[in-house]
Amino acid sequence: MRIIYSLAAVLLSQFVFSQDDLLSQIDTTDTNKEVVSAFKAMKIVNLESTKMLGKKELYFVVAHRFASVKEGFEGFFGLDNAVTQIKFAYGVTNTFSLSAGRSEQAYDFAAKYLITSQKKDGFPFTFAGFNSIAFNNLLKESNYPKMKFQNRLIYVNQLLISRKFSEKLSLEFAPTFFHENFVVDNNQDNSQVALGLGGRYKISKRVSINLDYAAHMNRSSTSPYHNPLSVGVDIETGGHVFQMHFTNSQGIHEAGFLGNTTGDWGEGDIFFGFNLVRVF
């Protein structure tokens, strides 16, 4: 439990730093020598990035995951079935934002905050925190007649650590603690730990290749699930960021892809999806 308490203590710390808006963050450094634009979108693919919203910015996000391409022509390679998340995120300040989303898997409410920024010729990393509470929407009373409200709750705490190494390359490390009040596998601990890794490599002014992966550190030996691995492309066009990707997880909420990824890259059991972001 020591690692859990340490992680929680770090996530509760926050400091205030300035942050430019989306269009001014295209590979620039501000007058305070803060390094910005490590990532163009709030998510790398599945993992949260250290990208912060500007003050009073409103983001509308549509995240879509089709079914497995293994379905072949009969299921139109997964396009006949999909999971969709609708989310709104609002920048309360340049360093603190709130979001609310809904998918078939969960209702989700989250906070994201900047702890400290990478500085040019100074501090080498950006630290941000992400905390969410979700309501599991997959647990049906018809299947679990004794289900109570608290059994549906899911808690997620992440420390996001990124570094922009060059104008092309940014990397992130994301230690994560999440707790599901109800797990299907009786051998699985409710409290779970994952280590996320992600990166972005810019191939043109507005296009990058993104990749993220998360290693579940205390998965049950009887679990049928896998670690999520995702690769995609970011395309920025004005106020839009369009992300296309392939992933072995159809889950979009953190507990969905960190703890319950069903696909297997080795068997071609992968899902095509996209994240569409509109900034207001």
TORLUM-13808 format. One record per residue (C-alpha): x, y, z. Coordinates in pm, whole numbers, padded with zeros to 5 digits, always signed. Example, Ala and Ser with C-alpha at 12.3 -4.5 7.8 and 13.67 -1.06 7.14 Angstrom:
2
+01230-00450+00780;+01367-00106+00714;
//
This chain:
280
+00000+00000+00000;+00299+00236+00039;+00319+00299-00336;-00054+00381-00340;-00025+00637-00057;+00284+00792-00217;+00108+00828-00550;-00200+00979-00389;+00013+01234-00201;+00184+01348-00520;-00146+01379-00706;-00290+01610-00439;-00010+01866-00494;-00068+02140-00752;+00081+02474-00849;-00030+02744-01092;+00155+02812-01418;+00040+02985-01737;-00053+02796-02054;-00121+02925-02408;-00424+02823-02614;-00431+02543-02874;-00330+02742-03181;-00041+02923-03009;+00094+02592-02877;+00224+02467-03210;+00583+02388-03113;+00665+02718-02943;+00813+02835-02613;+00656+03125-02418;+00828+03427-02262;+00867+03243-01931;+01062+02974-02116;+00800+02709-02052;+00821+02428-02308;+00476+02372-02457;+00312+02151-02717;+00457+01823-02598;+00122+01680-02713;-00148+01836-02929;-00451+01664-02775;-00575+01579-02427;-00507+01212-02495;-00207+01046-02659;-00434+00767-02781;-00599+00614-02475;-00375+00763-02207;-00426+01118-02085;-00149+01354-02195;-00001+01654-02010;-00180+01886-02254;-00380+02145-02055;-00685+02343-02163;-00667+02720-02174;-00875+02929-01934;-01245+02932-02036;-01184+02693-02326;-01460+02439-02383;-01370+02112-02554;-01624+01881-02710;-01486+01529-02760;-01630+01236-02951;-01434+00913-02899;-01534+00618-03114;-01416+00255-03105;-01548+00014-03364;-01565-00360-03306;-01276-00596-03380;-01145-00612-03735;-01142-00992-03682;-01513-00988-03759;-01411-00971-04124;-01649-00895-04407;-01952-01034-04220;-01923-00757-03961;-01773-00512-04212;-01441-00541-04027;-01594-00407-03706;-01770-00105-03851;-02116-00245-03780;-02068-00224-03403;-01908+00049-03200;-01863+00206-02856;-01890+00585-02838;-01799+00833-02566;-01926+01192-02560;-01729+01426-02335;-01716+01794-02245;-01406+01946-02083;-01374+02302-01954;-01065+02499-01857;-01144+02661-01523;-00796+02817-01529;-00492+02767-01749;-00377+02496-01509;-00699+02329-01397;-00982+02171-01597;-01295+01966-01534;-01462+01713-01763;-01774+01500-01781;-01833+01215-02022;-02065+00929-02096;-02020+00604-02287;-02186+00265-02283;-01926+00168-02025;-01931+00452-01774;-02042+00797-01667;-01718+00977-01588;-01631+01299-01401;-01267+01409-01389;-01024+01684-01291;-00686+01750-01451;-00428+01994-01316;-00078+02113-01392;+00178+02061-01117;+00486+02206-01288;+00603+02271-01643;+00911+02174-01838;+01140+02473-01873;+01381+02553-02152;+01731+02516-02001;+01560+02443-01669;+01333+02180-01512;+01331+01888-01760;+00975+01753-01717;+00610+01852-01709;+00408+01703-01422;+00028+01691-01423;-00233+01508-01219;-00553+01340-01332;-00829+01217-01101;-01168+01076-01193;-01470+00908-01046;-01691+00697-01269;-02019+00511-01252;-01997+00167-01416;-02279+00151-01668;-02220-00212-01768;-02343-00366-01443;-02710-00439-01496;-02952-00508-01214;-03097-00796-01415;-02758-00971-01388;-02672-00851-01037;-03002-00808-00845;-02820-00724-00520;-02614-00451-00684;-02586-00128-00484;-02490+00219-00604;-02147+00210-00442;-02065-00117-00619;-02067+00070-00949;-01809+00332-00852;-01460+00344-01009;-01178+00574-00895;-00874+00665-01109;-00561+00857-01004;-00278+00927-01247;+00049+01115-01233;+00143+01230-01584;+00513+01297-01646;+00619+01416-01992;+00927+01553-02162;+00956+01717-02501;+01297+01601-02618;+01295+01788-02950;+01062+01956-03196;+00968+01606-03315;+00974+01375-03012;+00777+01383-02685;+00743+01099-02433;+00526+01042-02127;+00524+00814-01824;+00193+00765-01641;+00189+00567-01313;-00174+00493-01236;-00376+00369-00940;-00738+00274-01001;-00997+00109-00781;-01308-00076-00897;-01560-00140-00623;-01678-00443-00821;-01464-00678-01028;-01592-00979-01218;-01284-01191-01145;-01294-01292-00776;-00916-01333-00781;-00858-00974-00896;-00777-00709-00636;-01017-00417-00642;-00722-00180-00608;-00501-00200-00916;-00179-00040-01040;-00069+00022-01398;+00234+00188-01555;+00156+00375-01874;+00403+00480-02144;+00328+00698-02443;+00491+00908-02708;+00442+01137-03005;+00668+01177-03307;+00593+01469-03538;+00619+01392-03910;+00495+01732-04035;+00382+02065-03889;+00032+01935-03809;+00065+01555-03820;+00223+01316-03570;+00246+00944-03500;+00131+00854-03147;+00171+00537-02942;+00079+00436-02589;+00095+00120-02376;+00004+00032-02017;+00141-00256-01810;-00103-00384-01547;+00115-00460-01245;-00116-00672-01029;-00344-00844-01276;-00494-01171-01155;-00333-01486-01294;-00680-01605-01398;-00766-01281-01579;-00861-01311-01949;-00759-00950-02016;-00448-00801-02180;-00232-00491-02155;-00354-00215-02390;-00132-00117-02684;-00243+00156-02923;-00090+00334-03223;-00241+00624-03412;-00211+00950-03602;-00289+01305-03483;-00404+01559-03741;-00457+01921-03635;-00666+02155-03850;-00735+02488-03683;-00960+02432-03382;-00990+02059-03449;-00766+01772-03349;-00853+01448-03524;-00698+01125-03394;-00720+00795-03581;-00579+00479-03428;-00570+00104-03390;-00587-00046-03040;-00653-00381-02876;-00897-00214-02636;-01252-00118-02720;-01283+00038-02375;-01248+00417-02357;-01278+00491-01986;-00950+00440-01795;-01065+00133-01604;-01203-00006-01929;-00875-00007-02120;-00634-00045-01826;-00810-00333-01657;-01043-00489-01914;-00874-00493-02255;-01006-00793-02447;-00816-00770-02777;-00489-00941-02867;-00257-00790-03129;-00093-01129-03182;-00426-01273-03295;-00528-00973-03504;-00801-00892-03251;-00777-00512-03273;-01016-00218-03298;-01012+00085-03524;-01121+00410-03365;-01091+00786-03356;-01103+01081-03117;-01248+01404-03256;-01194+01724-03057;-01361+02058-03120;-01244+02365-02927;-01482+02653-02845;
//
